[in-house]
Amino acid sequence: MPNRGVRLRRSSGSERIFEDETRRLWSAGHSVTPSGSGAVVFTCLSDAREAIRAVALDVEVPLTEAGSSQLQLLLTKAPRLGQL
C-alpha cells in the first residue's frame, strides 16, 4: 500500500551547510507542504544514521543569511522525524 503521509517539497537554491557543536555537517533547507505551511528541514551529511529533523516556522528564515549559531539553535529545537 502506498504511503499517503505529508510530503514536503524543498525549495531549490536556498539550502545551507553548517557544523553543529560536535563538528558534524548538516544541511538546512526550507520545505513547504501542499497546504502552504513551512519548515526548516535538517539532514546530517556527516552521519547518515542521524535522523532527519524539522522545525515549523511562522516566518521564512533566509537561510543564506543565517549565521551558524542561529542554525545550531534551530537544530536543537527541531525534533527527530521518524516513521509514522
N, C-alpha and C positions, 0 to 999 in steps of 0.2 A: 504494500500500500504506500503511495507517495506521501512524503512529509508535507503537511499543509501549514507549517508554522510560519511565523512572520519572517519575511525575507528582508534583509537590509541591503540597500543599494549604496555603494560607496561612490562618492564623487571623486572623479579623477583629478589629479594635479594638485590636490590640497593636503596630501599626506606629509607627515613629518617624522623623521627618525631622531631618537634621543636615547640617552642612557639613564637607567634607574640608579638608585643608590648602591646597588651591588654590581654595577657596570654591565648589566645585560642590555642589549639593544632592543628597543621597542619601536614599532610603527604606530603612529596615531593618525586616524583618518575620520572624516565625517561620514556618517551614514544617515539615510533618510528612509523611513518606512513609507509604504504606499499612502498611508493616512496623512503624511506630511510631518510627523514628529521626527526629531533628530537626536543624534547621539554621537559621541566620540567613541570609536572602537579602537582598542589597543591589541596589537598582536606582537608577541615576543619573537624576535628574529634570531636571538642567540640560543634559545632553548625551546624547541618545538613541543616539549612536554608541558610548558606553561599554558594554562587555559587562556582563551581569548577573553578579554574584559571589555565592558562597555558602560558608559555613564550617560544618562539622558541630560540634555541641556536645554534650557528655555531660549537661550540666545546662542547663535552660532559663534564659536570662538575661532578667530582667524589663526589657524594652526601655524601658518608660515611666519607669523609674527610672535607666536607664543614662545616664552623662554622655557628652558629645560626645567626650571623649578616649578613653573606653572603646570607643565605636562606631568611631572612627577607627582604633584599634588592631586591632579585629576586621576592619575593611575591608582593612587592609594584609595581613592573614593569609589573606584569602579569595581563592582562585583564580578567574579568569575562567571562566565557563561558556560552552561552545561547542557546536556541532553534533556529535553522535556519529556 
